[in-house]
Amino acid sequence: MIETASPTGAVALVTGANKGIGFQTALQLAERGLTVVVGARAPERGKAAADEIRATGADAHPVTLDVTDPAIVRQAARWIDERFGRLDVLVNNAGTAEDPGHRPSAADLDLVRGIFETNVFGVLTVTNALLPLLRRSVAPRIVNVSSGMGSLTTQSSPESYLAQAPATAAYPASKSALNALTVQYAKELGQHGFLVNAVTPGPCDTDLTKELQSAGFAMTRTAAQGAAVIVRLATLGPDGPTGGFFGEDGPLPW
């Protein structure tokens, strides 16, 4: 069991937080007493999501954030700095996927690059822009939302349900790369009190998984259930793990 803390008054940023798992993560963090910054590409959707969270009595603020646009990311970082002066939790949730029929042998390289731009380079862009604010926190936490499909072990194990998923060129590879990046950030930042982990929400019924569902791949979890795993890693106590890959039931193989 991972011990968690509930840092009331802490400030958290969740990217891609206007719907699905990102929204549920923002909502659950806010319900724990954190001030949540709702990152969304479309300002009106971010505002609507923040308004919905505030309607519960929690504290939420929208910020326009396209993880593939460094200028917009820097602008969001400046806004957080001016408004709050620090950041305690960063949840890199924004992600994208391709059609499950996009086989490696027929890969559209522009599409592959686009997915890596969001799922990997976007995480680098956002994390590095927010690091100065995270360094001001007494307990900085970074959670990278990965996927079980990023696990080389489960993808290649005949016993795993993920091994039955259609072969695709970009999404699993991008999440494997994100897992590797998570380890490297944990190595670099561990001496400064950071806890940096990757997490899989599990097979959740969201817009991102519609194509997989249409291909007959069952999604058995809600967005709220998936978000609960993320929130647990985002609110780790001081003795929590770092540099790991976790699911609902604990550590997962790379």
C-alpha angles and dihedrals in degrees: 000000000000114000113228136192131208105221101197109204094025118133120233133186119203117189119214088019102147095090147005121008092350093056093046090050091052091047094049093047090050090049088056090058101263122136103240128207109206109214115202136157093223111059094209092053092048091050092049091051093048091047090052091052092046089052087069090058094258128124117256135153129188124229128181107243130169105177091204094058112074093193093055090045091053090048090052090049091052091050092052090047093051094044102040108007094222145030125226103179131031119188111189097203105143110111145148137204140196133239109285088236092065096109122195091237090060099034121165099218094202089056091047091050090049092054092048088048090063103029099042114010091040089057090051091048096049097040095050092047091052099041094092089057094043090052088063091061121096089217111024117189129188121189120186112200105225132160140241084244087069091064111100089198097055094039091057099038115100089209093060121092087217090065087067093059116108115271109255132180106225121017100061091042091049091052092048087053090049090053090053091048090052091057092050093051090048090052093050100041103035094092089058095057098263122144109204121182143160121227138189116212090202128235099333128178102241139131089266092062099045093103092051091049090051087053089057099260108141120232107202103175135070124234089249091056091049092048092054090067091052093048091052091056092043092056100044118154121239093273094052124126126266133196093029140126115228142184133181093287098043137267119014130203119258 
